[in-house]
């Protein structure tokens, strides 16, 4: 009933939020509205109300061009492979020279791959970029079967093989565990498509290290509690009707509750800035939350297996993780350069959790390994924003080009 109750509430709010959105747009286009304080205040209130709704469809990446070697080149999205649960998407740069190919693994954690839009834009300057564009399970009919942790890992292996050898792998947050497992399995098989470099950013390789609130929550209840309390069924009106999922709105609420005061202040700031006519600053806040409130569900099996394997039993860190019946041996990795990156103020994946990969990959030569702690940033600052641009990205680029 969890999902059905939410959907009823969302349907009731939809007319009011839509009207507020229309009103804000009309006021914004009205001549002289910026010089009228009452109109600015009404517009601000309408925009805050319009943000009260969640969307469940992926926003566009809207990356139309990028500068490569000083020249502006157009960017075209291409579908390389499409499965029921994911699209391997390429950002083809028209007329750009050949540069290292990178597969960017986006999290499947309640938001769409577009949360990495800024990461993609930066990487496109010097790389041929592909991304895992995960589909919302509520739009995937149950006839396509399950999608759990094993299937996630297999998707990464399939994509790397499809792209051919010499594709670098970069995983952000939650999929770092699956990415490391995929590379280990490919290394053990001597797979020619194993990546020349692996970049792991702000991910829970060993969630026992410096536990955060996220880790404490995972350990506070048995897995049966998560299944009985947080799992719902997709309502009948959607293509994935009756599929068991961990609803994206529940994940969003959980994340926002960790920093409730900060989010409340941001929405107050949006109102105040818009009412004062400081539109550039208001636009930045509005753009962020429009993206942040675009939520996707997770299949029940993927969510529950991730909680159990990664956050409760720590199997990869202990050398006990099995994927499709095979034990993952990280010591099999020899030819793949390894970069791990963490944020000093990360309250989701604390310092040390990602660095644990360095200790697991014992047969990667020291000169092929690097760890970086980015000062002054939280979780999102590791892969987005000015610190990412100025300090983290140059290390990522250097690691990739070194491995070339």
Secondary structure, DSSP 8 states (H G I E B T S, - for coil): -HHHHHHHHHHHHHHHHHHHHHHHHHHHHSTTGGG-HHHHHHHHHHHHHHTTS-B-S-------EEEETTEEEEEEEEEEEE-SSEEEEEEEETT-----EEEEE---SSB-GGGGHHHHHHHTTTSEEEEEEE--GGGS-GGG----HHHHHHHHHHHHHHH-SSEEEEEEGGGHHHHHHHHHHHHHTT-TTS-SEEEEES--TTTTTT--HHHHHHHHS-HHHHHHHHEEE--TTSTTTT-EEE-HHHHHHHHHHHTHHHHHHHHHHHHHHHHHT-HHHHHHHHHHHHHHTBB--EEHHHHHHHIIIIIIS-TTTTT--EETTEE--GGG--SSEEEEEEETT-SSS-TTTTTHHHHH-TTS-GGGEEEEEETT--TGGGTSSHHIIIIIHHHHHHHHHHH-
